[in-house]
Amino acid sequence: AKQSGTAAFKAGRFDDAVAHFTTAIEADPQSHVLFSNRSAAYAKLEQYKASLLDANQCIKLAPTWAKGHSRRGAAYVGLRNWRQAIVAYEEGLTHEPDSA
């Protein structure tokens, strides 16, 4: 399901990507990468609240993985919550300062 989700995402079929990543999450609910990927797909669909929830779950599973914080920042940008976006991006940079 993860590979199908990635292929759908790359093809711009974000609804399909969400569905495939959801199936993958049901099979592996501890995978922070799957929550990150679904967060990105939701953001592409402009479903920023769902994107934020998945970013938060990603961070809960892998708190020092900078990409999760980046997903959170992107969701907050979509929600036009600039201050929280900055906080999220800065937190990510504390874990991977060379990613700036």
C-alpha positions as CSV (number, residue, x, y, z in Angstrom):
1,A,0.0,0.0,0.0
2,K,2.9,2.4,0.7
3,Q,4.3,1.9,-2.8
4,S,0.9,2.5,-4.3
5,G,0.4,5.6,-2.2
6,T,3.8,7.0,-3.2
7,A,3.0,6.3,-6.9
8,A,-0.4,8.0,-6.6
9,F,1.2,11.0,-4.9
10,K,3.9,11.3,-7.6
11,A,1.1,11.1,-10.2
12,G,-0.8,13.9,-8.5
13,R,-3.7,11.6,-7.5
14,F,-3.7,12.8,-3.9
15,D,-7.1,11.3,-3.0
16,D,-5.8,7.9,-4.1
17,A,-2.6,8.5,-2.1
18,V,-4.5,9.2,1.1
19,A,-6.5,6.0,0.6
20,H,-3.4,3.9,0.0
21,F,-1.5,5.5,2.9
22,T,-4.6,4.9,5.1
23,T,-4.5,1.2,4.2
24,A,-0.8,1.1,5.0
25,I,-1.3,2.8,8.3
26,E,-3.9,0.3,9.3
27,A,-1.3,-2.5,8.6
28,D,1.6,-0.6,10.4
29,P,0.2,2.1,12.8
30,Q,3.6,2.7,14.3
31,S,5.2,3.9,11.0
32,H,6.0,7.6,11.3
33,V,6.8,7.7,7.6
34,L,3.3,6.7,6.6
35,F,1.8,9.4,8.7
36,S,4.2,11.9,7.2
37,N,3.3,10.8,3.7
38,R,-0.4,11.0,4.3
39,S,0.1,14.4,5.9
40,A,1.7,15.6,2.7
41,A,-1.1,14.2,0.6
42,Y,-3.7,15.9,2.8
43,A,-1.9,19.2,2.4
44,K,-1.9,18.8,-1.4
45,L,-5.7,18.4,-1.1
46,E,-5.8,21.5,1.1
47,Q,-7.2,19.5,4.0
48,Y,-4.9,21.1,6.5
49,K,-6.5,20.0,9.7
50,A,-6.2,16.4,8.6
51,S,-2.6,17.1,7.5
52,L,-1.9,18.6,11.0
53,L,-3.3,15.6,12.8
54,D,-1.1,13.2,10.8
55,A,2.0,15.5,11.3
56,N,1.3,15.4,15.0
57,Q,1.1,11.6,15.0
58,C,4.3,11.4,13.0
59,I,6.0,13.6,15.6
60,K,4.6,11.5,18.5
61,L,6.1,8.4,16.9
62,A,9.4,10.0,15.9
63,P,10.0,13.2,17.9
64,T,13.5,13.9,16.6
65,W,12.7,13.3,12.9
66,A,12.8,16.8,11.4
67,K,10.5,16.0,8.5
68,G,7.6,15.4,10.8
69,H,8.1,19.0,12.1
70,S,8.3,20.2,8.6
71,R,4.9,18.5,7.8
72,R,3.5,20.2,10.9
73,G,4.8,23.6,9.7
74,A,3.3,23.1,6.3
75,A,-0.1,22.3,7.8
76,Y,0.1,25.4,9.9
77,V,1.0,27.5,6.9
78,G,-2.1,26.1,5.1
79,L,-4.2,27.0,8.2
80,R,-2.6,30.5,8.1
81,N,-1.2,30.1,11.6
82,W,2.1,31.7,11.0
83,R,3.4,31.7,14.5
84,Q,2.8,28.0,15.0
85,A,4.4,27.3,11.6
86,I,7.5,29.1,12.6
87,V,7.6,27.2,15.9
88,A,7.3,23.9,14.0
89,Y,10.0,24.7,11.5
90,E,12.4,25.9,14.2
91,E,11.8,22.7,16.2
92,G,12.6,20.6,13.1
93,L,15.9,22.6,12.7
94,T,16.9,21.8,16.2
95,H,17.0,18.1,15.2
96,E,18.5,18.6,11.7
97,P,20.2,22.0,11.6
98,D,21.8,21.3,8.2
99,S,18.3,21.0,6.6
100,A,17.8,24.8,6.5
